[in-house]
Amino acid sequence: MKEARFREKILPLYEKGMDDAEVAESLGVYFETVKRYRRLYVDLIPDAVRESSRVGRRISALTQAHKARKNTAFQRENENANRSSIQFTMQADTEDQARIVSLDDMLRAFNVDTEVWKVEKWVVNKWEVGIGRGEADITWEDGKITKGHMARSGKANVSPLFQIKVWLIRKRPIQIEYPFVTPFRTHIRKLQEPKLSRDGGIRTAFVWADSQIGFWRDDRTGGLTPLHDRKALDIGRQIIQELHPDVLINLGDDNDMTMLSKYEKTVHMVGTLRPAILEQGYWLEEYALAAGEGATKKYIEGNHDSRLPERINEYMMDISEVRRRDSNIEDPPIVSLDYWLDLGNLGYEFIGKYPNGEYWLNENIVVIHGDVALKNEGQVARNLLDRYRACVVFGHIHKQVLFPKTMVRQHGNVTYYAFSPGCTCRLDGIVPAIRGRMGWQQGFGIIHFEPGNGFMHFEPVQIYNGKAVWRNVVVSGEDRRGKIAEILDYPSLGHDDVWC
């Protein structure tokens, strides 16, 4: 019935040169219906039609595939393998000659030699497909519709599909030939000397941050327990002495300014500002001496450093700009960290106006203290890179971060880095914070850079329990409390730690 309908109505239109869409439009049926008939009776289409029809290329390809399936004795995944599989899919209304209803039918249909192969396992799968149907009142003349109409019924014909799949294994395995792999032959040759430039205009900067220099005072003995880590600071002094950097930068919060905090204070903070200023000056001088006279030295104000001008402006604004009688207007006010530390005579330039203070190492690297502290330090780095569109060296978060961000440009990619060297305060919870131990990291930063719009390289130095590994050398920090107390003539600085 279906074959007769194909010969009578569809094939003559193909012979006129129509394609599937034109045939469907001419007959007033769905495009998928015509295509399904073509696939089912592709063998009935003459070669002349395939050569002349616009649908001929698809018909020819389908015919070749159909013939290949009919003429293949045994389809398998790997012709030379010891395992293979065959499968067959059919509709429930498949003609009797095409039906496969058992495993034996399947093996016979694919001409499987049971003397060579045995069945390892087999499965039968079933699923359903739906095809929309319509109602038609059509009059045909000479293969064309002369009058009538078609309408969708809103219903579908549901037909089951069946798939049989069989996995086979050879009864007598054959030898599999694998490609021969030639082993690598070592050739001993003389290693060429590396052509490295030892100068090339590269400059070096050493940065450190957040020492939080300050103390807890024991109200019974007067002993001072430091908030800063003297061993960590001493490691920095030793590295600077070996490195001889061109630029030395303190990223701020070098002094905790505990008693000037707006947060709750305790009796153990009383009388700690003076010894904190003395010891802070000691370490700044040690670093300056280690770097040498030729080094450029910068001190960037941090949020803890800015506690002093904030309290002055809040309670004693009239003295905020008081200077010595014989001083210039460019000299620092008497009540300022710059003046107390005598930074000018130590060779440091004080960069204030927190949080706006910044120093550019070259056209691509800006150094700041930072004003954002989030739980996710990666987000802090992203925010700063988005703000500056340049490499950013920052402190404030007390964590070591080296975060790259590559930006696509017309003439090549540009990669910027956000770099935080870590802190040099203690990590045992003694430093006042929102909770005890904060998960901070100690460390320093070394930056190699070219002037102008040049190259840069960031080298973090990690500190673990008073030791650091720097360029294949273990650097151990010394507490130096006795020496500090002697030099500063302040005996309380030499007492053993008593955490109140």
Phi, psi and omega per residue, in radians:
M1 nan -0.878 3.132
K2 -1.145 -0.705 -3.126
E3 -1.124 -0.707 3.121
A4 -1.112 -0.696 3.119
R5 -1.114 -0.671 3.112
F6 -1.135 -0.799 -3.120
R7 -1.136 -0.653 -3.002
E8 -1.407 -0.680 -2.968
K9 -1.949 -0.674 -3.011
I10 -1.606 -0.787 -3.077
L11 -1.030 -0.713 3.105
P12 -1.051 -0.573 3.135
L13 -1.277 -0.645 3.018
Y14 -1.062 -0.666 -3.130
E15 -1.157 -0.408 3.081
K16 -1.433 -0.048 3.093
G17 1.689 0.157 -3.131
M18 -1.337 2.710 2.986
D19 -1.757 -3.060 -3.035
D20 -1.044 -0.754 -3.084
A21 -1.140 -0.719 -3.134
E22 -1.201 -0.643 3.093
V23 -1.106 -0.777 -3.141
A24 -1.092 -0.740 -3.141
E25 -1.151 -0.691 -3.126
S26 -1.153 -0.673 -3.113
L27 -1.507 -0.244 -3.108
G28 1.275 0.567 3.134
V29 -2.111 3.043 -3.134
Y30 -1.309 2.559 3.125
F31 -1.004 -0.724 -3.113
E32 -1.121 -0.528 3.122
T33 -1.137 -0.780 3.135
V34 -1.116 -0.768 -3.118
K35 -1.112 -0.647 3.131
R36 -1.152 -0.710 3.091
Y37 -1.111 -0.748 -3.139
R38 -1.056 -0.739 -3.140
R39 -1.162 -0.630 -3.068
L40 -1.259 -0.654 -3.056
Y41 -2.071 0.694 -3.092
V42 -1.119 -0.485 -3.124
D43 -1.220 -0.312 -3.105
L44 -1.467 -0.149 -3.101
I45 -1.457 2.127 -3.103
P46 -1.125 2.732 3.120
D47 -1.091 -0.619 -3.123
A48 -1.077 -0.614 3.123
V49 -1.201 -0.696 3.140
R50 -1.092 -0.622 -3.110
E51 -1.334 -0.532 -3.052
S52 -1.760 -0.490 -3.043
S53 -1.312 2.596 3.082
R54 -1.206 -0.356 3.074
V55 -1.623 0.098 -3.037
G56 -1.023 -0.672 -3.111
R57 -1.083 -0.756 3.114
R58 -1.185 -0.681 3.135
I59 -1.110 -0.758 -3.119
S60 -1.097 -0.782 3.137
A61 -1.103 -0.698 -3.134
L62 -1.176 -0.675 3.140
T63 -1.116 -0.788 3.125
Q64 -1.056 -0.757 3.123
A65 -1.122 -0.672 -3.132
H66 -1.141 -0.760 3.131
K67 -1.158 -0.646 3.124
A68 -1.079 -0.674 3.126
R69 -1.194 -0.663 -3.116
K70 -1.213 -0.630 -3.032
N71 -1.570 -0.176 -3.139
T72 -1.343 2.142 -3.120
A73 -1.245 -0.646 -3.043
F74 -2.757 1.916 3.118
Q75 -1.514 2.287 3.105
R76 -2.511 2.744 -3.061
E77 -1.219 -0.789 -3.137
N78 -2.215 1.905 -2.996
E79 -1.069 -0.556 -3.093
N80 -1.811 0.256 -3.079
A81 -1.549 2.939 3.077
N82 -1.602 -0.117 3.059
R83 -2.244 2.592 3.100
S84 -2.737 3.129 3.126
S85 -2.643 2.656 3.062
I86 -2.305 2.659 3.129
Q87 -2.624 2.720 -3.107
F88 -2.579 2.357 3.128
T89 -2.128 2.412 -3.131
M90 -2.579 2.757 3.019
Q91 -1.535 2.824 -3.112
A92 -1.149 -0.473 -3.093
D93 -1.696 0.367 3.113
T94 -1.081 2.474 3.137
E95 -1.019 2.713 -3.029
D96 -0.994 -0.694 -3.070
Q97 -1.188 -0.286 -3.124
A98 -1.800 -0.034 -3.056
R99 -1.400 2.487 3.036
I100 -2.201 2.039 -3.012
V101 -2.084 0.040 -3.141
S102 -2.640 2.956 3.098
L103 -1.133 -0.684 3.114
D104 -1.093 -0.703 3.086
D105 -1.041 -0.712 -3.118
M106 -1.107 -0.798 -3.129
L107 -1.151 -0.662 3.113
R108 -1.195 -0.715 -3.101
A109 -1.072 -0.580 -3.121
F110 -1.789 0.178 3.080
N111 0.913 0.812 3.120
V112 -1.332 2.183 3.120
D113 -1.383 1.839 -3.095
T114 -1.261 -0.153 3.027
E115 -1.356 -0.407 -3.108
V116 -1.755 -0.679 -3.017
W117 -2.014 2.620 2.978
K118 -2.257 2.679 -3.093
V119 -1.401 2.166 3.082
E120 -1.494 -0.774 3.058
K121 -2.889 2.811 3.080
W122 -2.651 2.662 -3.104
V123 -2.401 2.730 3.026
V124 -2.156 2.151 3.124
N125 -1.935 2.587 3.135
K126 -2.400 2.384 2.997
W127 -2.598 2.991 -3.054
E128 -2.108 2.574 3.052
V129 -2.212 2.553 3.135
G130 -2.013 2.393 3.117
I131 -2.198 2.206 3.139
G132 -1.066 2.582 3.120
R133 -2.247 2.769 -3.128
G134 -2.401 3.069 3.112
E135 -2.005 2.410 -3.050
A136 -2.325 2.503 2.995
D137 -2.290 1.584 -2.906
I138 -2.228 2.506 3.025
T139 -1.999 2.229 -3.095
W140 -1.850 2.496 2.981
E141 -2.532 2.129 3.136
D142 0.975 0.696 3.087
G143 1.357 0.149 3.123
K144 -2.198 2.672 3.093
I145 -1.409 2.170 3.112
T146 -1.715 -0.526 3.068
K147 -2.829 2.897 -3.136
G148 2.103 -3.022 -3.109
H149 -2.723 2.845 3.035
M150 -2.283 2.576 3.120
A151 -2.530 2.484 3.072
R152 -1.238 2.445 3.141
S153 -1.547 -0.226 -3.061
G154 1.421 0.022 3.124
K155 -1.954 2.996 -3.118
A156 -2.405 2.579 2.989
N157 -1.519 2.147 -3.126
V158 -1.800 2.128 -3.127
S159 -2.114 2.377 3.073
P160 -1.430 2.520 3.019
L161 -2.018 2.516 -3.132
F162 -2.164 2.452 3.085
Q163 -2.259 2.313 3.062
I164 -2.012 2.253 3.128
K165 -2.282 2.326 -3.070
V166 -2.207 2.286 3.058
W167 -1.782 2.275 -3.043
L168 -2.081 2.691 3.088
I169 -2.451 2.448 -3.124
R170 -1.183 2.459 3.073
K171 -1.249 -0.625 3.082
R172 -2.132 1.811 -3.069
P173 -1.050 2.546 3.071
I174 -1.725 2.735 3.139
Q175 -1.336 2.259 3.138
I176 -1.641 2.209 3.133
E177 -1.563 2.037 3.089
Y178 -1.737 2.593 -3.138
P179 -1.130 2.490 -3.130
F180 -1.355 2.276 -3.131
V181 -1.787 2.141 3.130
T182 -1.464 2.167 -3.137
P183 -1.218 2.663 3.097
F184 -1.236 2.345 3.119
R185 -1.791 2.134 -3.129
T186 -1.299 2.321 3.090
H187 -2.072 1.950 -3.126
I188 -1.311 2.109 3.121
R189 -2.428 2.842 -3.100
K190 -1.313 2.292 3.130
L191 -1.307 2.282 3.134
Q192 -1.309 2.550 3.094
E193 -1.201 2.323 3.135
P194 -1.171 2.469 3.128
K195 -1.697 1.387 -3.100
L196 -1.836 2.396 3.073
S197 -1.505 2.182 -3.119
R198 -1.516 -0.103 -3.136
D199 -2.257 -1.534 3.056
G200 1.150 0.291 3.109
G201 1.361 0.159 -3.135
I202 -1.326 2.307 3.083
R203 -1.949 2.840 -3.046
T204 -2.250 2.381 3.064
A205 -2.143 2.469 3.052
F206 -1.983 2.240 -3.099
V207 -2.230 2.539 3.007
W208 -2.537 2.783 -2.999
A209 -2.600 2.757 2.890
D210 0.911 0.973 3.028
S211 -1.291 -0.427 3.125
Q212 0.887 0.777 -3.097
I213 -1.065 2.172 -3.093
G214 3.116 -3.124 -3.022
F215 -2.546 2.748 2.796
W216 -1.792 2.286 -3.141
R217 -1.761 2.295 3.051
D218 -1.368 2.030 -3.062
D219 -1.230 -0.178 3.108
R220 -1.616 -0.758 -3.043
T221 -1.879 -0.309 -3.055
G222 1.414 0.028 3.133
G223 -1.154 2.605 -3.072
L224 -1.980 2.142 3.070
T225 -1.768 2.082 -3.023
P226 -1.280 2.557 2.961
L227 -1.471 -0.412 3.140
H228 -1.552 2.810 -3.124
D229 -1.776 1.834 -3.097
R230 -1.144 -0.596 3.113
K231 -1.160 -0.712 3.106
A232 -1.105 -0.769 3.130
L233 -1.121 -0.606 3.121
D234 -1.219 -0.578 3.052
I235 -1.058 -0.746 3.100
G236 -1.064 -0.728 3.121
R237 -1.040 -0.738 -3.118
Q238 -1.181 -0.711 -3.141
I239 -1.157 -0.737 3.117
I240 -1.054 -0.699 -3.118
Q241 -1.107 -0.592 3.107
E242 -1.456 -0.575 -3.024
L243 -1.388 -0.651 -3.032
H244 0.887 1.107 -3.071
P245 -1.197 2.713 3.057
D246 -1.349 -0.514 -3.103
V247 -2.312 2.387 3.122
L248 -2.150 2.099 -3.036
I249 -2.287 2.172 2.958
N250 -1.637 2.142 -3.034
L251 -1.454 0.091 3.048
G252 1.822 3.015 -3.040
D253 0.974 0.632 3.090
D254 -1.241 -0.494 3.098
N255 -2.035 2.289 -3.095
D256 -1.239 -0.463 -3.107
M257 0.899 0.835 -2.996
T258 -1.003 -0.813 -3.064
M259 -1.260 -0.248 3.126
L260 -1.698 0.127 3.139
S261 -1.229 2.622 3.057
K262 -1.446 -0.134 -3.136
Y263 -1.509 3.020 -3.090
E264 -1.060 2.400 -3.117
K265 -2.059 2.840 3.133
T266 -2.146 2.959 -3.132
V267 -1.124 -0.411 -3.101
H268 -1.314 -0.142 3.092
M269 -1.600 -0.237 -3.058
V270 -1.160 2.365 3.080
G271 1.295 0.425 -3.103
T272 -1.851 -0.164 -3.061
L273 -1.204 -0.775 -3.103
R274 -1.077 -0.889 3.104
P275 -1.100 -0.519 3.103
A276 -1.154 -0.751 3.105
I277 -1.098 -0.737 -3.133
L278 -1.080 -0.834 -3.099
E279 -1.269 -0.578 3.072
Q280 -1.058 -0.766 3.094
G281 -1.083 -0.632 3.119
Y282 -1.048 -0.854 -3.086
W283 -1.219 -0.657 3.082
L284 -1.079 -0.686 3.111
E285 -1.197 -0.708 3.104
E286 -1.049 -0.747 3.137
Y287 -1.174 -0.701 3.134
A288 -1.123 -0.738 3.108
L289 -1.130 -0.688 -3.135
A290 -1.168 -0.641 -3.120
A291 -1.290 -0.553 -3.121
G292 1.726 2.852 -3.045
E293 -1.173 -0.487 -3.077
G294 -1.343 -0.147 -3.070
A295 -1.370 2.462 2.990
T296 -1.403 2.287 -3.046
K297 -2.160 2.283 -3.120
K298 -2.257 2.519 3.043
Y299 -2.223 1.971 -3.113
I300 -1.699 2.201 -3.104
E301 -1.162 2.332 3.073
G302 -1.869 -3.113 -3.091
N303 -1.200 -0.567 3.060
H304 -1.250 -0.695 3.088
D305 -1.065 -0.610 -3.083
S306 -1.338 -0.047 3.081
R307 -1.079 -0.586 -3.134
L308 -1.120 -0.972 3.113
P309 -1.113 -0.522 3.105
E310 -1.126 -0.781 3.140
R311 -1.207 -0.645 3.108
I312 -1.082 -0.822 -3.132
N313 -1.173 -0.456 -3.109
E314 -1.404 -0.667 -2.998
Y315 -2.047 -0.473 -3.045
M316 -2.439 1.004 -3.043
M317 -1.051 -0.518 -3.085
D318 -1.105 -0.451 -3.106
I319 -1.742 0.079 -3.052
S320 -1.113 -0.452 -3.114
E321 -2.025 0.301 3.141
V322 -1.270 2.290 3.126
R323 -2.219 2.969 3.067
R324 -1.065 2.648 -3.110
R325 -1.058 -0.604 -3.076
D326 -1.701 0.245 -3.080
S327 -1.651 2.908 3.065
N328 -1.648 2.873 -3.135
I329 -1.147 -0.418 3.119
E330 -1.344 -0.297 3.140
D331 -1.236 2.661 -3.110
P332 -1.225 2.614 3.042
P333 -1.057 2.746 -3.116
I334 -1.104 -0.713 3.141
V335 -1.641 1.355 3.124
S336 -2.715 2.681 3.121
L337 -1.125 -0.661 3.117
D338 -1.004 -0.766 -3.124
Y339 -1.265 -0.792 -3.103
W340 -1.052 -0.653 -3.107
L341 -1.530 -0.145 -3.127
D342 0.971 0.807 -3.025
L343 -1.080 -0.603 -3.136
G344 -1.044 -0.777 3.133
N345 -1.247 -0.410 3.066
L346 -1.415 -0.191 3.107
G347 1.674 0.110 -3.123
Y348 -1.615 2.426 2.933
E349 -1.628 2.201 -3.139
F350 -1.533 2.120 3.128
I351 -1.875 1.761 -3.050
G352 -1.677 -2.568 -3.137
K353 1.084 0.730 3.095
Y354 -0.969 2.412 0.141
P355 -1.689 0.299 -3.028
N356 -1.599 -0.091 -3.128
G357 -1.174 2.313 -3.140
E358 -2.656 2.732 3.105
Y359 -2.440 2.276 -3.109
W360 -1.742 2.087 3.076
L361 -1.236 -0.757 2.975
N362 -2.589 -2.881 -3.061
E363 -1.215 -0.227 -3.042
N364 -2.017 -0.045 -3.042
I365 -2.272 2.044 3.070
V366 -1.928 2.461 -3.130
V367 -2.009 2.198 -3.124
I368 -2.412 3.019 2.975
H369 -1.467 -0.831 -3.109
G370 1.888 2.590 -3.112
D371 -2.346 0.204 3.137
V372 -2.174 2.254 3.072
A373 -2.314 1.891 3.136
L374 -2.030 2.833 3.107
K375 -1.088 -0.628 3.123
N376 -1.669 1.792 -3.097
E377 -1.145 -0.437 3.072
G378 -1.119 -0.618 3.106
Q379 -1.203 -0.628 3.056
V380 -1.039 -0.805 -3.137
A381 -1.073 -0.758 3.124
R382 -1.056 -0.771 -3.123
N383 -1.043 -0.755 -3.111
L384 -1.201 -0.671 3.103
L385 -1.151 -0.667 3.093
D386 -1.174 -0.571 -3.104
R387 -1.261 -0.763 -3.001
Y388 -1.740 -0.419 -3.030
R389 0.918 0.708 3.132
A390 -2.724 3.002 3.026
C391 -1.199 2.387 -3.077
V392 -2.173 2.160 3.027
V393 -1.839 2.164 -2.994
F394 -2.547 2.810 3.046
G395 -2.037 -2.402 2.994
H396 1.391 -0.667 -3.031
I397 -1.588 -0.130 3.109
H398 1.067 0.428 -3.139
K399 -2.288 2.687 3.139
Q400 -1.653 2.140 -3.056
V401 -2.413 2.358 2.933
L402 -2.328 1.754 -2.961
F403 -2.066 1.998 3.134
P404 -1.613 2.663 3.017
K405 -2.496 2.105 -3.125
T406 -1.726 2.271 -3.133
M407 -1.988 2.323 -3.100
V408 -1.428 2.205 3.112
R409 -2.119 2.891 -3.097
Q410 -1.071 -0.690 -3.057
H411 -1.890 0.522 3.089
G412 2.191 2.784 -3.119
N413 -1.329 2.669 3.069
V414 -2.202 2.224 3.140
T415 -1.935 2.193 3.055
Y416 -1.939 2.728 -3.103
Y417 -2.220 2.445 2.911
A418 -1.827 2.175 -2.984
F419 -2.268 2.089 3.024
S420 -2.036 2.175 -3.035
P421 -1.367 -0.184 -3.026
G422 1.723 -2.896 -3.077
C423 -2.156 2.984 3.038
T424 -2.206 0.380 2.989
C425 -1.551 3.044 3.138
R426 -1.308 2.705 -3.066
L427 -1.960 0.092 -3.012
D428 -1.564 0.179 3.094
G429 1.664 0.025 -3.112
I430 -1.323 -0.480 -3.134
V431 -1.248 2.231 3.139
P432 -0.996 2.234 -3.122
A433 -2.721 -3.123 -3.086
I434 -1.213 -0.350 3.027
R435 -2.687 3.134 -3.044
G436 -1.066 -1.665 -3.114
R437 -1.503 2.249 -2.977
M438 -1.851 0.027 -3.120
G439 1.267 0.593 3.124
W440 -1.417 2.967 3.067
Q441 -2.306 2.473 3.087
Q442 -1.614 2.576 3.090
G443 2.982 3.109 3.077
F444 -2.268 3.006 3.078
G445 -2.303 2.401 3.044
I446 -2.100 2.256 -3.079
I447 -2.126 2.173 3.059
H448 -1.818 2.285 -3.042
F449 -2.658 2.721 3.002
E450 -1.716 2.504 3.060
P451 -1.104 2.835 3.126
G452 1.249 -2.534 3.136
N453 -1.562 1.154 -2.954
G454 -2.005 -3.026 -3.080
F455 -1.261 2.722 3.059
M456 -2.546 2.665 3.084
H457 -2.536 2.342 -3.076
F458 -1.925 2.272 -3.069
E459 -2.164 1.753 3.084
P460 -1.350 2.560 3.057
V461 -2.119 2.032 -3.124
Q462 -1.599 2.528 3.095
I463 -2.060 2.253 3.108
Y464 -2.244 1.982 3.041
N465 0.872 0.872 3.054
G466 1.384 0.226 3.119
K467 -2.387 2.658 3.067
A468 -2.492 2.626 3.022
V469 -1.861 2.067 -3.121
W470 -2.304 1.995 3.107
R471 0.920 0.929 3.060
N472 1.203 0.308 3.118
V473 -2.205 2.341 3.039
V474 -1.470 2.101 3.137
V475 -1.847 2.057 -3.132
S476 -1.806 2.324 -3.135
G477 -1.482 2.594 3.094
E478 -1.897 2.450 -3.110
D479 -1.139 -0.757 3.038
R480 1.090 0.317 -3.078
R481 -1.105 -0.704 3.133
G482 -1.123 -0.766 3.129
K483 -1.130 -0.698 3.138
I484 -1.113 -0.797 -3.131
A485 -1.082 -0.645 -3.128
E486 -1.238 -0.818 -3.112
I487 -1.111 -0.720 -3.093
L488 -1.521 -0.086 -3.118
D489 0.947 0.865 -3.114
Y490 -2.403 1.515 -2.988
P491 -0.985 -0.552 -3.098
S492 -1.075 -0.412 3.131
L493 -1.239 -0.254 -3.113
G494 -1.682 -0.004 -3.123
H495 -1.228 2.734 3.032
D496 -1.181 2.646 -3.113
D497 -1.141 2.308 2.994
V498 -2.305 1.737 -3.106
W499 -1.369 1.984 -3.056
C500 -1.319 nan nan
